[in-house]
Amino acid sequence: MIISPVQLLRIAPRCHDTIAWAAALNEAMREWGIESRLQVAHWLAQLAHESAEFTRLVENLNFRAPERIRDVWPLRFWLPSAKEPTRPPVRRDAREFVGNAMLLANYVYAGRNGNGSESSGDGWRYRGRGPIQLTFKDNYARAGQALGLPLVEQPEIVMDPDVGARVAGWYWTDKRIGPLADADDIRAVTKKINPGLAGLDDRRRYLTTAKQVLAA
């Protein structure tokens, strides 16, 4: 199946360059066997949500409200309240991370999936990028090996449409999401990308639009 720039624009109206993105997405679909209409619709819906319609190609961790930081990572951060006036030793004060994206990334992504310690800088270096928001050193390494690209050494190239689309296709195939999309199970598809089902309603809205556009 091939998507046109016009179809992509209808699914993702904020996309700045539908010609480049449509070409990149079509090539990635061909490379990774994303062919059925349902798979294409689910894939595009997830990418549109994750990348704010192909406009946000690097993770935004510059939070302005400590409450938001605490809400996103409730087991890692604390804010004083009547119920919990004293900070538990296992949690950090969310106020320390307001407006400091690098500090936040290095803390929340440290010591997991190939990332080094907080001081290594891996959390910031391997934060989410591309339309699928690829995150963690191990994922960059595995995607790079599959694509023959130096993603560990040059993680920023995942922001390029051609590379980002290929990475998204690799991730879709590697996580075996295709059969879930063919079953039209948006919850199961979303859990493979975001286990917490964040933004499920928004993903569902994009999926409805994608199905209508691809069926026209």
Phi, psi and omega in degrees: 000141180240136176254143180265160175304325179294317178296317180297321180296325178290328179279321184230078186299338182273354182301128186283329185222081184291333179294311180294317182290321178298317179297316181294317180293319178298317179296319179293321178297320178295315183296321188253011172068033176269095194240322185291154182299321179293319179297314181298317180298313180294318180299311181295323179297316180294318180293320179298320178291309186300326186252013184051053179064043175066028177249340180243099187255009171217142187298132178267109180247017182270074183283140179259346182238125179297332179298323180294319178300313179298320182292324180287321181234070187295337180272353182251338187233157182224149169226143182296139177208170179298325180282333184219073183288336183253134182289126173295146184296339183272359182235150180262158178284117184300333183295336181290342188253359181297127177073010180235082186297320182295315179299317181295312181299316182294333178278306188288337182254008183287145170067024180224145172049047176090347178288145177280198181291174180303323182283349182289336183082003182294328180301317178285319183296322184245039174287175186298132177217159177079176184292342178261356183057058177300130186224147176086143184300317180301320180291321176298319181293315182292318177295318179298319178295318181293326184263351183070038183232148182277064186287332177291317181283328183229067184298336183293342182288348176295342179283346177290136183306315182297314180289315182300320178293320178295319177298318179296321176294318177299314182299315180302316181285317182298322180273002178055050182274335185309309180299328178291324177292319179296334175276358179059039181257090186292328178295315180294320177299312182297321181297332177289337182256319177222098185303335179276001180060029179298136177072024184300318181296321179293319177297320179295322179297315177297322181296317178301316179295316182299317179299316181295317181294316183287337179276344184289000000 
